[in-house]
Amino acid sequence: MTGGGMENAQLFDAGNKGRGLRATKDLSAGDVVFSEPGFAAVVFDSMAANVCHNCFRRKSQLHRCAQCRFAYYCDRTCQTACWEEHRLECAAIRKIVTAPNQQVRLAARVMWRIHKETAIASDSQLVAVDKLKDHVTDLGEEALKQLQANVSSFFDYWSSGSKKHSADYISHIFGIIKCNGFNLSDQHGLQAVGVGLFPNLCLVNHDCWPNCTVILNNGKYFHYDMIELRALGKISEGQELTVSYVDYLNLSADRQKMLKGRYFFECTCDHCTQHTKDDLMIAAAESKPSADMVKEVTAFSKERLEKIEAARVEGNFHEVARLCCETLKKQENVLADTHLYKLRVLNSASEALSYLRCYSEAADYARKMLDGYAKLYHPNSGQLGLAVMKAGVTHWHAGQIEHGHGLLCKAYSILLITHGPNHAITRDLESMRAQTEIELKMFKQNERENHAMRQEVLKDNSAADKKI
């Protein structure tokens, strides 16, 4: 299966960054730079029984493969569509009884694909999958031990007739997966449920303030693992195409540390070298509290966030809400509304209270969180769009229809750029936007009728007063 062509992008030497992709023509916000099917992809171990292994949709009722009893599918259609990829996997799982971890399963699918079609699966693929960088020599001791264990597990699991490969070559494949694997989301785009390898996408370099975003568009294509690279704004011909490998809402030094640890490079983008917006992310409140007070509350917030996360994982949302409220009181007049720790607590508070159906309180926290996000995130950031959408839904449930509708409209304008009109989450958002528009019209109509009735009552009372 071939994806969209690569007419809008070309491979070039990006200097110290190695290979990169650049635009071959001027692009605008929302343009699809290219689409690409996955070379290979698998469901996470933790989601194996909850997600369709073909389309990666989460469903409560899935049909299990009767032979290996590991793979699950929406229905016979998905199972048939996936059989060509699952056939060898199915036999391998039956051979060792228990399915290996996701890295081993993905490496095996990569190797089966290489044997079937070579390392280049389509005319639009710019580089052979086994020519991607592996950074095996950069791995630490623990990571190297895990890789060696995976290689051993791979040889127990994988088979393809008389074809043999060296341990070094398989280590190279595991290194490629570790550095280049792309998380696949469910149909709502809200939860990572698997990992795949996309050779052309692997050539797009990182920037903390990128000009592109990548989305798994499982609403437009039947095939589960088609990604789209979409422009976030105007991109000039010849300009390098970039995406962000990490969430921007981290201090530049922390983003650099994450990138070095996972992808083995020093980020030298403008936002990191100039520490852009770091001051906002650690800012004190306008009341100008003492440095000692800021330090104390920052340390307190960090400790509390760990407890909040632990309570969230346990599903104790009453405890999450309690901890958040206490922490926010402590942060008041000490940490600015753009401080990372305050934003994280506001987000947790809004989510917990929404779960507890305390929508009015949740909406208040969501509104404060969005004020901070708007000052930090790229205006067309997918993270911002999703946060605005969640806040809009929360306001809608709180009965604040006009505000909720406005937020849903704003989210829709962002997600049209980042996800496109055919993505499942954009379609869901459009339905909610239409529903809130209807409710808002009804509310305003009732408001006008109530106002007219009130005026009539006042007029009648005035006439009665005059007669008296």
Order of alpha helices (4+ residues) and beta strands (2+ residues): beta-beta-beta-beta-beta-beta-alpha-alpha-alpha-alpha-beta-beta-beta-beta-beta-beta-alpha-alpha-alpha-alpha-alpha-alpha-alpha-alpha-alpha-alpha
